[in-house]
């Protein structure tokens, strides 16, 4: 595997971070971020739980401290119990350097970086590799592509896996974040996230719209659960056209499809799956979803293009892509 999750807040909400205390999604203009939106955390956090617990994890994000009068609580890791952080990345406002800690923000100091980050309102690229082990673990952080701090040894305060991550904290954080990317195989580096919204009908319109046309029920860029598509028929599919990519595209690492889903009543298909339709080829993710009675966001990733021989995505093939949903028994 490789990519296990991405989020650039381009849906203008915290859907990737369902456990949160309301950091603000805002325009990214003027902040050296990418896309249209970023998130501002002032003593707030957002938490994302992965589908699986990972023995090691790579990640990357853009981080823009707003001031340095207090120690910044930058990013944290949790094991499968979700109880307390097993490791924390902090920024020491006195020294201006990054700190690796085992446990919470005030846990055991493992190592201190060398780069002085005292200038406020400058955006930094943060890359990390984290392997949570009581012996032989590794915790490494790069700043702007250069290794700044690393530690080998006991890197977890609790269990030896990572199931959830969190940006910010409910105290002493004042920063903007963007372009979160997570991988289970390799360093990520300087890549950007671009959001594409639904713009029109696709090849299939088999689900039932709550009102109007199918695609118009799922084209919001701000969450609205008042209109939707639904079905009680196994294997029915709905697909939708997307807007085109913009700007200079050097390469495309993956395509992530996300949707809000819920299950209600005594219906025959109890599961759903997200899919892409490329070059007339329908490709469900194969990782079915069993939603609950409340709408929740789900994501699935395609690293290669299934309609063109499972090669890397090209700009033209993404622009021709349809995304959708399939009902599964």
DRENNU-391502 format. One record per residue: residue in three letters; z, x, y of N, C-alpha, C in turn. Coordinates in steps of 0.05 Angstrom, whole numbers, padded with zeros to 5 digits, always signed. Atoms other than C-alpha are relative to their C-alpha. Layout:
<pts>
ALAZXYZXYZXY...
</pts>
This chain:
<pts>
UNK+00000+00017-00024+00000+00000+00000+00000+00017+00025UNK-00002-00015-00025+00002+00019+00073+00012-00019+00021UNK-00012+00017-00021+00010-00029+00132+00016-00023-00013UNK-00016+00022+00010+00066-00079+00120+00008-00019+00022UNK-00005+00018-00022+00070-00112+00188-00008+00011+00027UNK+00006-00009-00027+00046-00109+00260+00007-00023+00019UNK-00005+00021-00021+00065-00146+00324-00004+00013+00027UNK+00003-00008-00027+00041-00138+00395+00007-00022+00020UNK-00009+00023-00016+00070-00204+00421-00024-00015+00012UNK+00023+00012-00011-00001-00228+00432-00002-00031-00004UNK-00002+00029+00002+00018-00298+00410+00019-00011+00021UNK-00017+00007-00022+00063-00299+00471+00027-00012-00009UNK-00026+00008+00009+00126-00310+00430+00012+00020-00019UNK-00015-00018+00017+00176-00279+00383-00003-00007-00030UNK+00004+00010+00027+00146-00306+00319+00004+00020-00022UNK-00004-00021+00020+00149-00239+00283+00030+00008-00002UNK-00028-00007-00002+00223-00233+00302+00017-00025+00002UNK-00012+00027-00001+00253-00301+00283+00030+00000+00005UNK-00028-00002-00007+00325-00277+00288+00002+00016+00026UNK-00001-00013-00026+00336-00261+00361+00019-00014+00019UNK-00016+00013-00020+00378-00275+00422-00015-00002+00027UNK+00017+00008-00022+00320-00291+00468-00007+00022+00020UNK+00014-00019-00018+00289-00227+00496-00024-00014+00012UNK+00021+00013-00014+00233-00244+00544-00028+00011-00006UNK+00029-00008+00003+00159-00241+00525-00013-00004+00028UNK+00011+00001-00027+00123-00225+00590-00027+00015+00001UNK+00025-00014-00004+00058-00198+00617+00004+00030-00002UNK-00002-00029+00003+00045-00125+00599-00014+00015+00023UNK+00014-00013-00022+00006-00112+00663+00018+00019+00016UNK-00014-00019-00015+00028-00049+00698+00021+00016-00015UNK-00021-00013+00016+00072-00024+00641-00011+00020-00020UNK+00012-00019+00018+00023+00022+00604+00004-00009-00029UNK-00001+00011+00027+00026-00024+00543-00029-00007-00007UNK+00027+00009+00007-00033-00057+00508-00001-00030-00002UNK+00003+00028+00003-00060-00127+00504+00011-00014+00025UNK-00008+00016-00022-00034-00183+00548+00031-00002+00003UNK-00029+00005+00000+00040-00185+00529+00016+00023-00011UNK-00020-00018+00012+00101-00142+00515+00026-00016+00000UNK-00026+00014-00001+00175-00159+00507+00020+00017+00016UNK-00021-00012-00017+00232-00144+00555+00027-00007-00011UNK-00027+00004+00011+00301-00134+00526+00021+00011+00019UNK-00023-00007-00017+00362-00134+00571+00025-00010-00014UNK-00022+00007+00018+00420-00134+00522-00008-00022-00019UNK+00009+00019+00020+00378-00174+00473-00014+00015-00023UNK+00012-00013+00024+00347-00160+00405-00019-00020-00014UNK+00016+00016+00019+00296-00185+00355+00000+00013-00027UNK-00002-00011+00027+00301-00177+00280-00023-00011-00017UNK+00021+00008+00019+00245-00178+00228+00008+00009-00028UNK-00005-00006+00028+00257-00182+00153-00027+00001-00015UNK+00024-00003+00016+00202-00156+00107+00001-00016-00025UNK+00000+00015+00025+00180-00192+00044+00014+00015-00022UNK-00013-00017+00020+00207-00134+00003+00018+00020+00013UNK-00017-00023-00009+00261-00081+00008-00015+00025-00007UNK+00016-00024+00004+00228-00013+00017+00018+00024-00003UNK-00016-00025+00003+00255+00055-00007-00005+00019+00023UNK+00006-00016-00023+00223+00087+00054-00019-00016+00018UNK+00016+00015-00018+00188+00062+00116-00008+00017+00024UNK+00010-00013-00024+00145+00089+00173-00003-00022+00021UNK+00004+00019-00021+00140+00055+00240-00008+00013+00026UNK+00009-00010-00025+00113+00062+00310+00002-00023+00021UNK-00001+00020-00022+00123+00026+00377+00000+00013+00027UNK-00001-00010-00028+00117+00034+00452+00026-00009+00012UNK-00027+00005-00011+00183+00038+00489+00001+00010+00029UNK-00001-00006-00028+00193+00037+00564+00028-00006+00011UNK-00027+00005-00011+00265+00045+00588-00002-00007+00029UNK+00001+00009-00028+00279+00009+00653+00020+00016+00017UNK-00018-00018-00014+00339+00051+00672+00016+00016-00020UNK-00015-00017+00019+00384+00104+00642+00029+00003+00007UNK-00028-00001-00008+00453+00087+00669+00019-00004-00024UNK-00016+00003+00025+00477+00068+00599-00016+00010-00023UNK+00013-00009+00025+00461+00094+00530-00017-00022-00011UNK+00018+00021+00010+00400+00056+00505+00003-00002-00030UNK+00000+00006+00029+00405+00024+00436-00028-00008-00007UNK+00029+00003+00001+00333+00031+00417-00010-00016-00025UNK+00012+00012+00024+00320+00011+00344+00020+00004-00023UNK-00019-00002+00022+00360-00003+00280-00012-00010-00026UNK+00010+00006+00027+00351-00011+00205+00023-00014-00016UNK-00019+00015+00017+00385-00059+00155-00009+00001-00029UNK+00007+00002+00029+00388-00061+00079-00004-00030-00007UNK+00007+00027+00010+00375-00123+00036+00022-00020+00005UNK-00022+00019-00006+00444-00153+00053+00000-00010+00029UNK+00003+00008-00028+00426-00158+00127+00026+00001+00017UNK-00026+00003-00012+00499-00149+00145+00004+00017+00025UNK-00004-00019-00022+00506-00087+00188-00022+00021-00001UNK+00020-00021+00000+00458-00032+00210+00007+00022-00019UNK-00005-00023+00017+00450+00024+00160-00007+00026+00015UNK+00007-00023-00016+00420+00071+00213-00009-00010+00027UNK+00006+00008-00028+00407+00070+00288-00014+00023+00015UNK+00012-00019-00019+00362+00105+00339+00010-00007+00027UNK-00011+00005-00026+00396+00112+00406-00011+00021+00020UNK+00008-00019-00021+00380+00146+00473+00025+00005+00017UNK-00024-00008-00015+00437+00184+00506-00007+00003+00029UNK+00007-00001-00028+00434+00171+00581+00010+00025+00014UNK-00011-00024-00013+00476+00233+00597-00018+00024-00005UNK+00017-00023+00007+00434+00284+00560-00030-00007+00003UNK+00028+00008-00001+00369+00243+00563-00014+00004-00026UNK+00013-00007+00026+00357+00258+00489+00005-00022-00021UNK-00002+00019+00022+00345+00215+00427+00022+00009-00019UNK-00021-00006+00019+00401+00210+00376-00005-00016-00026UNK+00001+00013+00026+00398+00193+00301+00028-00005-00009UNK-00027+00007+00009+00459+00156+00276+00000-00015-00027UNK-00004+00015+00025+00483+00132+00208+00019-00022+00006UNK-00016+00023-00007+00509+00062+00214-00008-00012+00026UNK+00006+00014-00024+00513+00025+00280-00005+00019+00023UNK+00007-00017-00024+00498+00050+00351+00022+00021+00006UNK-00022-00019-00004+00566+00084+00352+00009+00013-00026UNK-00006-00012+00026+00562+00109+00280-00002+00030+00000UNK+00000-00029+00003+00560+00180+00254-00025+00012+00012UNK+00022-00014-00012+00516+00225+00297-00012+00020-00020UNK+00013-00017+00020+00466+00258+00250-00015+00023+00013UNK+00016-00021-00013+00421+00297+00298-00008-00010+00028UNK+00007+00005-00028+00401+00301+00371-00027+00013+00006UNK+00026-00010-00006+00330+00310+00397+00000+00021+00022UNK+00003-00021-00020+00303+00361+00446-00013-00009+00025UNK+00015+00009-00024+00259+00322+00494+00019-00015+00018UNK-00016+00014-00020+00294+00299+00557-00015-00024+00011UNK+00012+00024-00009+00277+00227+00572+00018-00013+00021UNK-00017+00009-00022+00310+00216+00639-00016-00018+00019UNK+00016+00015-00018+00251+00188+00678-00002-00030-00008UNK+00001+00029+00006+00254+00112+00682-00028-00010+00005UNK+00026+00013-00003+00194+00066+00678-00023+00017-00008UNK+00021-00015+00013+00153+00113+00636-00002-00010-00029UNK+00003+00010+00027+00124+00088+00570-00003+00023-00020UNK+00001-00020+00020+00135+00130+00508-00009-00012-00026UNK+00008+00008+00027+00104+00126+00439+00021+00011-00019UNK-00021-00007+00019+00159+00127+00386-00011-00004-00028UNK+00007+00001+00028+00141+00143+00314+00025+00007-00017UNK-00023-00008+00017+00193+00145+00258-00008-00001-00030UNK+00000+00001+00029+00200+00159+00184+00029-00002-00009UNK-00028+00005+00009+00263+00132+00150+00001-00004-00030UNK-00005+00002+00029+00284+00143+00078+00030-00002-00004UNK-00029+00004+00002+00353+00113+00066+00011+00008-00028UNK-00013-00009+00024+00390+00153+00013+00027+00012+00007UNK-00026-00013-00004+00462+00175+00005-00001+00030-00002UNK+00005-00028+00003+00436+00243-00014-00030+00005-00001UNK+00029-00005+00000+00367+00270+00001-00016-00019+00017UNK+00014+00018-00018+00350+00218+00053-00013+00016+00023UNK+00013-00013-00022+00306+00233+00113-00002-00020+00023UNK+00003+00016-00024+00306+00206+00185-00013+00018+00021UNK+00016-00016-00019+00252+00234+00232-00012-00017+00021UNK+00012+00014-00023+00229+00212+00301-00018+00018+00015UNK+00018-00014-00018+00169+00234+00341-00001-00015+00027UNK+00004+00011-00027+00161+00223+00416-00027+00009+00010UNK+00027-00006-00010+00090+00219+00442-00015+00019-00019UNK+00015-00015+00021+00064+00248+00376+00011+00026-00008UNK-00013-00025+00006+00110+00308+00374+00027-00004-00013UNK-00026+00004+00013+00169+00313+00326+00022+00009+00019UNK-00021-00006-00019+00231+00310+00368+00027+00004-00014UNK-00026-00003+00014+00289+00303+00318-00004-00009-00029UNK+00001+00007+00028+00298+00301+00243+00027+00007-00013UNK-00025-00005+00015+00355+00299+00193-00005-00006-00029UNK+00002+00004+00029+00359+00306+00117+00029+00000-00011UNK-00026+00003+00012+00419+00284+00077+00007-00029-00004UNK-00009+00028+00002+00460+00220+00077-00009-00016+00024UNK+00013+00014-00022+00419+00172+00119+00006-00030+00000UNK-00006+00028+00000+00448+00104+00101+00030-00005-00001UNK-00029+00007+00000+00515+00072+00115+00007-00018-00023UNK-00005+00020+00021+00506+00021+00059-00019+00005-00023UNK+00018-00002+00022+00451+00009+00008-00024+00019+00006UNK+00022-00019-00003+00391+00054-00005-00028-00014+00001UNK+00026+00013-00005+00334+00009+00019+00000-00011+00028UNK+00003+00012-00026+00307-00021+00083-00015-00026-00003UNK+00011+00027+00003+00294-00096+00085-00005-00013+00027UNK+00002+00013-00026+00301-00112+00159+00002+00022+00022UNK-00001-00018-00023+00290-00077+00226+00005-00016+00025UNK-00007+00014-00024+00312-00093+00296-00006+00018+00024UNK+00003-00014-00026+00291-00073+00367+00023-00010+00018UNK-00020+00008-00019+00342-00073+00423+00028-00004-00012UNK-00027+00005+00008+00414-00096+00417+00012-00021+00018UNK-00013+00020-00018+00463-00147+00446+00019+00014+00019UNK-00015-00015-00020+00490-00094+00493-00013+00027+00005UNK+00010-00027-00008+00467-00031+00531-00028+00005-00010UNK+00028-00005+00003+00393-00039+00525-00015-00013+00023UNK+00015+00010-00022+00345-00048+00582-00027+00014-00001UNK+00025-00014+00006+00274-00033+00560-00021-00020-00007UNK+00023+00016+00009+00205-00060+00545-00011+00012-00026UNK+00012-00009+00025+00172-00056+00477-00027-00013-00004UNK+00026+00012+00007+00102-00067+00450-00011+00015-00024UNK+00016-00012+00021+00055-00051+00392+00017+00010-00023UNK-00015-00007+00024+00103-00051+00333-00019+00001-00024UNK+00016-00003+00025+00070-00025+00269+00017+00012-00021UNK-00016-00010+00022+00102-00013+00201-00017+00006-00024UNK+00016-00010+00022+00076+00024+00141+00018+00010-00022UNK-00017-00011+00021+00103+00044+00073-00011+00025-00013UNK+00013-00023+00012+00058+00104+00061-00005+00024+00018UNK+00009-00022-00016+00042+00146+00122+00008-00004+00029UNK-00004+00002-00029+00053+00162+00195-00022-00017+00013UNK+00017+00019-00012+00020+00113+00242-00015+00011+00025UNK+00013-00012-00023+00007+00146+00309-00008-00020+00021UNK+00007+00015-00024-00026+00119+00372-00022-00020-00006UNK+00019+00022+00003-00059+00053+00353+00009-00023+00017UNK-00006+00022-00017-00062-00011+00392-00004-00027-00015UNK+00002+00026+00012-00056-00085+00375-00014-00019+00019UNK+00014+00020-00016-00104-00138+00400+00001-00027-00013UNK-00002+00027+00011-00093-00212+00391-00025-00016+00003UNK+00023+00018-00001-00149-00260+00374+00009-00029-00006UNK-00008+00028+00004-00138-00335+00382-00023-00016-00013UNK+00020+00019+00011-00174-00392+00346-00016-00012+00023UNK+00018+00010-00021-00234-00414+00387-00018-00022-00009UNK+00019+00021+00009-00274-00461+00343+00003-00005-00030UNK+00000+00008+00029-00288-00493+00275-00011+00022-00017UNK+00011-00018+00020-00300-00452+00213-00016-00014-00021UNK+00017+00011+00022-00337-00464+00148+00013-00024-00013UNK-00015+00022+00013-00282-00511+00121+00016-00016+00020UNK-00018+00018-00015-00248-00571+00152+00011-00021-00019UNK-00009+00018+00022-00215-00601+00090+00028-00011+00004UNK-00027+00011-00006-00145-00610+00117-00002-00022+00020UNK+00001+00023-00018-00127-00671+00159+00013+00008+00027UNK-00012-00006-00026-00117-00661+00234+00019-00022+00009UNK-00018+00021-00010-00059-00696+00267-00013-00015+00023UNK+00015+00013-00022-00106-00710+00325-00025+00017+00005UNK+00024-00015-00009-00177-00690+00346-00012+00016-00023UNK+00012-00019+00019-00212-00632+00312+00020+00018-00013UNK-00019-00017+00015-00179-00588+00260+00007+00025+00016UNK-00006-00025-00014-00186-00523+00300+00016-00004+00025UNK-00015+00005-00024-00158-00556+00362+00030-00005-00005UNK-00028+00004+00007-00093-00569+00325+00014+00027-00005UNK-00012-00026+00007-00082-00494+00312-00009+00022+00019UNK+00011-00020-00018-00112-00460+00373+00019+00009+00022UNK-00019-00008-00021-00049-00452+00415+00008+00029-00001UNK-00011-00027-00001-00027-00384+00438+00030-00001+00008UNK-00029+00005-00004+00041-00413+00457+00008-00021-00021UNK-00008+00017+00022+00078-00446+00399+00001-00030+00008UNK-00001+00029-00005+00067-00522+00396-00002-00013-00028UNK+00000+00012+00026+00087-00558+00332-00006-00030+00000UNK+00006+00029-00002+00067-00627+00357-00027-00007-00011UNK+00025+00006+00014-00004-00621+00331-00003+00021-00022UNK+00001-00017+00025-00022-00591+00263-00022-00011-00018UNK+00017+00010+00022-00066-00597+00202+00018-00002-00025UNK-00017+00004+00024-00038-00621+00135-00018-00009-00023UNK+00014+00010+00023-00060-00637+00064+00019-00006-00023UNK-00014+00006+00025-00036-00666-00002-00018+00005-00024UNK+00020-00005+00020-00095-00639-00042+00000+00030-00007UNK+00000-00028+00008-00090-00574-00082-00028+00012+00003UNK+00024-00017-00004-00142-00520-00066-00017-00008+00025UNK+00014+00005-00025-00164-00552+00000+00004+00023+00019UNK+00000-00023-00018-00182-00500+00053-00008-00010+00028UNK+00008+00003-00028-00185-00500+00129-00005+00028+00011UNK+00005-00026-00013-00218-00442+00166-00009-00004+00029UNK+00005+00003-00029-00228-00427+00240-00013+00026+00010UNK+00013-00022-00013-00271-00382+00283+00020+00012+00021UNK-00017-00014-00018-00238-00330+00328-00016+00011+00024UNK+00013-00014-00022-00253-00298+00396-00007+00028-00008UNK+00009-00027+00006-00285-00230+00398+00019+00021+00010UNK-00015-00023-00010-00251-00163+00405-00012+00010+00026UNK+00009-00010-00026-00255-00131+00474+00007+00030+00002UNK-00006-00028-00005-00255-00060+00500-00014+00018-00019UNK+00012-00020+00018-00275+00004+00465+00016+00002-00026UNK-00013+00000+00026-00258-00001+00391-00009+00024-00016UNK+00007-00024+00015-00257+00066+00355+00001-00005-00030UNK-00002+00007+00029-00233+00041+00287+00020-00022-00002UNK-00018+00022+00005-00195-00017+00258+00016+00005-00025UNK-00017-00007+00022-00135-00004+00214+00006-00023-00019UNK-00006+00024+00016-00121-00075+00190-00004-00025+00016UNK+00000+00027-00012-00126-00149+00205+00024-00015-00011UNK-00023+00017+00008-00063-00191+00205-00005-00028+00008UNK+00002+00029-00006-00067-00267+00201+00028-00011-00001UNK-00026+00013+00000-00006-00307+00221-00003-00029+00007UNK+00001+00029-00004+00009-00381+00221+00028-00011-00003UNK-00025+00014+00003+00067-00429+00227-00004-00022-00022UNK+00003+00018+00023+00078-00470+00163+00026-00015-00005UNK-00023+00016+00009+00124-00525+00138-00009-00017-00024UNK+00004+00017+00024+00131-00569+00076+00016-00025+00004UNK-00015+00025-00005+00149-00642+00079-00008-00021-00020UNK+00006+00022+00018+00155-00699+00030-00006+00008-00028UNK+00006-00005+00028+00135-00706-00042-00030+00003-00003UNK+00028-00006+00001+00067-00672-00041-00006+00016-00025UNK+00008-00014+00025+00028-00642-00099-00001+00031+00005UNK-00001-00029-00005+00013-00572-00070+00025+00007+00015UNK-00025-00008-00013+00080-00541-00054-00001+00027+00013UNK+00003-00027-00011+00053-00473-00032-00025+00002+00017UNK+00023-00005-00016+00004-00446+00018-00007+00030-00001UNK+00008-00028-00002-00035-00381+00026-00018+00003+00024UNK+00018-00007-00022-00068-00350+00086-00025+00014-00012UNK+00025-00013+00010-00140-00326+00077-00018+00009+00023UNK+00022-00007-00018-00198-00293+00111-00026-00007-00013UNK+00027+00005+00010-00271-00311+00104-00019+00019+00015UNK+00017-00021-00011-00317-00252+00115-00026+00001-00016UNK+00026-00002+00012-00392-00251+00101-00003-00020-00023UNK+00001+00022+00019-00387-00318+00064+00019+00003-00024UNK-00019-00005+00022-00331-00291+00019+00028-00009+00008UNK-00027+00009-00005-00265-00328+00017+00020+00018-00015UNK-00019-00018+00012-00206-00282+00004+00029-00008+00008UNK-00029+00005-00004-00136-00312-00001+00016+00026-00004UNK-00016-00025+00001-00081-00260+00007+00010+00005-00028UNK-00012-00003+00027-00055-00273-00064+00030+00000+00000UNK-00029+00001-00003+00016-00274-00037+00007-00027+00012UNK-00004+00027-00008+00032-00348-00035+00026-00004+00015UNK-00023+00006-00017+00082-00379+00013+00011-00027-00008UNK-00014+00026+00005+00133-00433-00002+00016-00007+00024UNK-00014+00006-00025+00151-00459+00067+00022-00020-00004UNK-00021+00020+00000+00213-00500+00082-00007-00023+00017UNK+00005+00025-00014+00220-00565+00120-00004+00005+00030UNK+00004-00007-00028+00221-00530+00188-00023+00020+00003UNK+00022-00019-00004+00161-00493+00217+00011+00028+00004UNK-00007-00028-00001+00167-00418+00207-00026+00016+00000UNK+00023-00017-00001+00118-00362+00221-00002+00018-00024UNK+00006-00018+00023+00086-00322+00164-00024+00017+00007UNK+00022-00019-00005+00039-00262+00165-00010+00011-00027UNK+00011-00015+00022-00008-00230+00115-00021+00019+00011UNK+00016-00021-00010-00048-00166+00123-00023+00007-00019UNK+00023-00010+00014-00118-00144+00101-00007+00027+00012UNK+00007-00027-00010-00130-00069+00108-00030+00006-00002UNK+00029-00004+00003-00202-00073+00085-00014-00027+00000UNK+00016+00023-00003-00259-00122+00092-00010-00010-00027UNK+00007+00009+00027-00265-00164+00027-00029-00011-00002UNK+00027+00010+00001-00333-00192+00046-00022+00021+00001UNK+00019-00021-00003-00366-00125+00054+00008+00024-00017UNK-00005-00021+00019-00345-00085-00006+00027+00014+00003UNK-00027-00011-00004-00272-00074+00014-00001+00027+00015UNK+00001-00023-00017-00292-00022+00065+00017-00005+00025UNK-00015+00003-00025-00257-00010+00132-00013-00022+00017UNK+00011+00021-00018-00264-00067+00181-00016+00013+00023UNK+00016-00008-00023-00318-00059+00234+00004-00021+00022UNK-00003+00018-00023-00317-00091+00303-00017-00025-00004UNK+00018+00023+00003-00377-00135+00287+00009-00019-00022UNK-00009+00017+00022-00347-00160+00221+00025-00015+00008UNK-00023+00015-00010-00281-00177+00255-00009-00022+00018UNK+00010+00020-00019-00319-00214+00309-00012-00024-00015UNK+00012+00021+00016-00354-00255+00254+00020-00013-00019UNK-00020+00008+00019-00289-00267+00216+00009-00029+00005UNK-00015+00025-00001-00259-00335+00200+00027+00004-00013UNK-00026-00001+00012-00185-00343+00184+00008-00029-00007UNK-00008+00027+00007-00151-00401+00151+00023-00001-00020UNK-00022+00006+00018-00104-00432+00100-00010-00015-00024UNK+00007+00014+00024-00108-00457+00029+00025-00012-00013UNK-00022+00013+00014-00063-00506-00008+00001+00008-00029UNK-00003-00011+00027-00035-00479-00073+00020-00018-00015UNK-00018+00017+00016-00003-00520-00129+00027+00014-00005
</pts>
